[in-house]
């Protein structure tokens, strides 16, 4: 991986590309665009420039179009080239032309490529683990956004924000996004498990899926087993557990048989008929002894049946790493500010969503490079520290006098931001800083302004 990074920096330097080309090359972008790139011929904002500027906007703390265009103009001047217009109209037009499927393919490509290049020692028992989790994002309150991603029905019109549900599949070894789905927050087939079923194509024979209790339904387990995929999930609270009835494997560890339920409405008759009449699963109790954890014991269900090949302690340690998905979503929503997107139409919202995931994958790539360079694990490095380091080093690295020294300095600085191992840390769930005492909005803003004017 380190040699490929040096080659990418050298190529970007040689061709005079924008500094984001060191993380995402022009050829990679054009390959995914294919014939669609011909629509940009002669534009200042070519497909590569548009993607790079969009990435800089998503990774910037400002997040505005004006900041992104100003950054491009400053880079063009530093390269001795003619600056672009400071107005954002051309950039917004070019950004609107980005095909959603291309943005999604770039996310999937960068996530899978990094996982393939990663050292084998980063895998769990030589197997690839996929961590699945869901969340929600909001967007500006426009008529177009409300029509596709309506706000909660408990909120009055004009007093809430359109909301969308997302489900993301992460790689446990390197933390990258392998694929994701976005849909409505409410309605039929809009739950996290329903969205995850649209992402089953990401799973390959021999993978292990790590997820919470939302994904522990009989049909979810059966569909993944049919693909040759093993599962480690928390058992749903509505299922009873009796360690006197199963085949005993150890203390609070047994094999059980789950019979096939009736066909759900969302499943076709053909798919239902192909599924087995029962599933042999392993149930085990995991006890949490650290202070500050709300749950003292967990019931885990897995398709990894061998007690010698996969011990209870190993499965408990693996399930504890499911929390990585929560941390990854926090990096996306809090650090990259993806919790509230800024585009005013659904198409642009989805493109903004995919670009945040793409930028996240590229930062994860630098973290993996730094981890390999310093003999660490990627999850031991701070995402925010890596983002801050990349933001300051990357624009200057291609123009530095010594390319090797500049790359080494970038990776050393990223590796220096090590996340502390604090398993017993706990904090009260309260806020010290008091918010300003404003009333909550309970009617449209235009009505408030009309009343103030009167």
Phi, psi and omega in degrees: 000323183296320181293322179295326178292316177299319180295321180294319178296317180295320180293318178297323179292321183290323183267357180067033181280162176301150190299339178291348177295340177291338178255330180220106189287159177299318181297322179298317180294314183294327178297321180284329177288321182062225182290343181294340181290344181294341180290344184258007184301128177088355180278153169295318180269084174289171178306317181292314181297319180298315179296316181297316180293321177299319177297316179298327178291318182290329182271349181279144176296335182285315176070007182269156176294322180299319178296320181294317180292320178297321178296319177295316180299318179296322178293319179299319179295320180294336179270005181074023181251168182289131182288155178271169179294140178287350179285148188265359185301313182295320179295317180295323177295315179295320180295326179291336181278352181294124178291136180300320183294326177294316178299320179293318180296325177296321177297310182297321182294312182294323180293318182284324180297317180295321179295322179293325182279347186291150177298149181296333182292346178278348180282161176266110180052041179063025179233148179274127182251131176250125180258127185245136175203159181235165179198190178227155175224154178244172185207171182302148182278082176242161182296321181294315179294322180295328182290331182260319182235074186297152179287171179298140182291343179285349180261146178285151177303134180085356182247000180230187180235145172304141185228140180233149175263139178233149172229130185237138175254115181257153168273126182291326186290319183240351175081005183281161174276123178270328174187167182206165177223147179227138181201187179295157180278327181232155177123175180292139178057040177242004180288171182297318181292326177293317177295323181295328179296335176283352181252010182297339179295342178289333186278138180237163180303127180098352179286163175236127179260129179244121187207173179268189190292342179297337185251023184258015179292157183301313184290327176297317179293318182294319181295323178287322176298325179297336177269003183078024183255131175271159187226141170230109183225163172278138182289140180294142186293341181278347177272129179283153179233128177223107183283006176267350188257335184273179176278115188289130174249339182174189180292123182053043182212118186209163171259137181227165179243122176254120181280159185286124177284179176292157183294126175285159185295330184283349184259138179285160179296323181295315179295320180297320182292332182283342183281149183291160180287342179204164177237134172265116186233164179248126177249140179209151178258130177247126180258135179256121184254350182289143176293150175092349179273129183290323182266123181272336178213146181232145173257121182248138175243135182214155173265001175276096194272339186284119179286342177269321178288328180224093183289163180298323179294320179294319179291326177294317177296322179294315182295328178297331179283357172300337179296341177302325179296321177296318179293321178295318177294325176295321177298320180289313188277324183264309183289314179271000175059041179273357182295329176227108180281168191241352182281155191254001175231152184301320180300314180290327177299314180295320176296320177296321177299313182292325179291326174297317178295322179295314177299321177300316179298321181291322175294322177298328178295316179295326177294320178294321177298317179294323179294317178294321180295325185252009178058050175241177170262144182303325183288351179276353184256141181288129178293316181295320176298320178294319179298315180296321179293316179296320182300325182267328184273321190299318180297340184255347190291324182289336181260008182287157182291316180248110183293318181297316180294322180293318178295318180296321179295320178299312183290323178295319180292324177293315181294340180290339181271074182272134178280129181291148176272103185233070185292335183260008181289137174212148182224147175292145183271065180224163178247138177272318182285124180278132175287160177292142188276078173256147176290151176285146179289125178234012172205162185303150182300322180299327179290321175300313182295323178296319180293321178295322180295328180283000000 
